[in-house]
Amino acid sequence: PPRSTLFPYTTLFRSLGWIGRNQCLIDERAGSWFFLGFLLTSHTFEPDLAPPDRCGTCRRCIDACPTQALVPNPEAPGGWELDARRCISYLTIELRGAIPVELRPGVGRHVFGCDICQDVCPWNEKLRRQGGAESGGEFAPREGLVAPPLDRLATLTPQAFQSLFRGTAVTRARYHGFLRNVAVAMGNSGVTDFRPHLETLARHENAMVAEHAHWALGRLGA
């Protein structure tokens, strides 16, 4: 494979890192912005000592989570664990059905996923400066998918949804789940110009989409 600018080959032969309070694997040099893989080999490697937990007293991920998905657990790494039922990534990607009403305000304008707990992590600061999306690095968003307007997303047909997001993870949310998320984001935006789009979604043949659009209209004071 091509040599990564973020993770040199030498990292294959040392400890990967520690589990941070945000429940992500953290490496001192690469932070948590990397994908995990594995190598099949007949060679025997001596395991390294696990690195110490270097989160210290930091609570940035805990305090920044809008839905308070990081909850205390003395037996978990760092004393905290992720309640996936409250995680915005779960709510907007994996959940099949209605987003709990009490959690919808915390979803904010997230239409697909959430990386707040990684965005605020001090161990990712170097990556943000040198190789993050802002500098066109390996995690830069695909052209044409940089913050598309919500009103455009609300009018996507099933065919347009598949065409726009083909080959991306967004399709995991599925079409109706995606419209559900767009309605919640519109309701949390405070932008009253979204009302006509929400009124259209409120008449959607899918009951879940319609219910979330009705909630969003109420959120906007309609």
N, C-alpha and C positions, 0 to 999 in steps of 0.2 A: 504493500500500500504506500501511497505518497507520504513523505515525512510531514507530520503535522507541525505547524508553526506554534501551536499552543502546547502540545504534549509530545516531547521527543521520545524516541524509542527507549531511552534509559528508564523511563517511568514504568516499563513493563517489569522491571526487575527490582522494584522496591515497593514498600507499602504504599497503598493507594491514597490513604488519608484517614480521616476520622469522620464519624457521623456527627454533623453539627446539630445545633438546636432546631434548625429548620428541617432536620431529618434528611438533608442532602449529604452526599459524600463530598468532603472538602479536602482539596490538596493545597498545600502551602503556596505552590507556584501557579497553579491553574484555577484556584478557587473551586467553584462547583459547576462552572459552565463547560461541561464535557459529557460525552456519551460513554457509557460503560460497554466494554466488549470482553471477549475472552480469547485465549490462544490455546489451541490443542497441540500438545507436544509430548514426546516420549521422554524428554529431558526432565530430570529431577532438580528442583530448585529448593534451596534452603529458605524457609520463610523468614522475613524480617520481623523485627519487633514492631508492634503496632505503634504509630505515633501518638503522642499525648493529645488529649482534647485541648485545642487551643481557642475555644470560644470564650474562655475566661468568664467574665461577668457580663458580657455583651448580651443585650436583649433586643437588638434592633429588629430581628425577624419576628419575634414574639409580639412586640408592641406595634409593628407595622401591619400585621395581618388584619384586614378589614372584617373578617368573619370570625376571628379568634379561633382559628383552626388548630393552633399549637397550644396544647393543654399540658399541665404538669403531670408527670408520672415518675416517681422516684426510681423505678426499676428500668426506665428507658435510658438510652444514651444521652448524657447531658441533663437528665432529669426531666426531659420533655418528650412528647410524642405528637404525632399528627392525627387529628380526628378527621379522617378523610371525608366524613359526611358533611363537614363544614368548609372543606377546601374549595376555593373558587374553581380550580382546575377540574376537580371532580364534578362540581355542580354544572359547569358549562360544557364538559366534554363527555363524561361517562354516564352521568345520571340520565336515565330514561324515565321521563315523567316530569311532574311539576317541581320547580325549585321551591323549597319551603319559604313561606311568605316572610318569616322573620329574618331570613338570610338574604333576601333579594336586595335590600338597600346596600348591604355590604359588597355585593357583586359589582357595584359601581357601573362603569362603562365597559367592563370586560365582556367581550363577545365570545372569546375562545381562550381558555386557559388563564393562568396568572403566574407571574414570577416575582412578585413583590418580595417574598422572603429571600430570594437570591439577589434581587436588585439592590437591596439595602445592606447586604452582607459585606463587611469590610474586606473580606478575603477576595472579593470579586472586583475590588477597586482597580487593581492593576489591569485586569482584563478589560474593564470598561474604558480605560484610557488607551490601551494599546491594540485591542483586537475585537472590541465589542461592535454592536450594530452601528453605533454612532460613527465609527471610523471605517466602516465598510469591511469588517473582518469576517471570519468564518460564520458568525451568527447574524450577519446582516440579513434583513428580510428580503424576500424575493421581489423583484421589480413588479410594480402594479398592485402589491398587497401591503403597502405602507399606509396604515391608518385609513382604509377606505371609509367614506362617509356612511353614517348609519342609514340615512335615507336611501342611499343606493342599495345597501344590503337588505333593507326591508322589502324591496321590490323584486328581489331575485326570484326567478322561477326555478323549479327543480332542475331544469336543463342548464340554466345559467349558473346555478350553484355548483353543479358538477363541473362545468367548463372552467369556472373561475378557480376552483380549489382542487382540481384534478392533480393528483400526485402530491398533495399535502395532507397533513394530519387533520386538517379542519373537517374533512369528510367524516371523521369519527363521530362528530357531534350529530351527524345526520341532518337532513334538511329541516325537519320540523323542530328538532332541538336547537338548530342554529337560529331559526326565526324566533323561537322562545327567548333565546339569549339576546337577540337584537331588540326585542320588545322591552326586556328588563333594562337594557342599557339605555334605551330611549327614555324610559320612565325615570331613570336615575340622572339623566343629563340635565334636567331642568329646562330644556329647550322646548318651548311651547309650539314651535314650528313643526315639531314632529307629530302633532296631534292628528293631522289628516292621514298619515301613514299608519298610526296606531289604530285609528278608526277602521281603516281597511283591514288590518290584521285582526281586529276584534270581531270581524265578520268571517274570519277564516274558517274553512271547513274542518280544520283540525281543532278539537276542543282545547287542547293544551295551549296551542298558540293563541287562540282567542282569549282564554282566561288570563294569560300573562299580559296580553295587550290591554284588556280591561283594567288590570291592576296598574299598568303603566299610565293609563289615562287618569286614573285616580291619583296617582303619584304626581302628575302634572297639574292636578286641580281641576280636571275636566269632569 
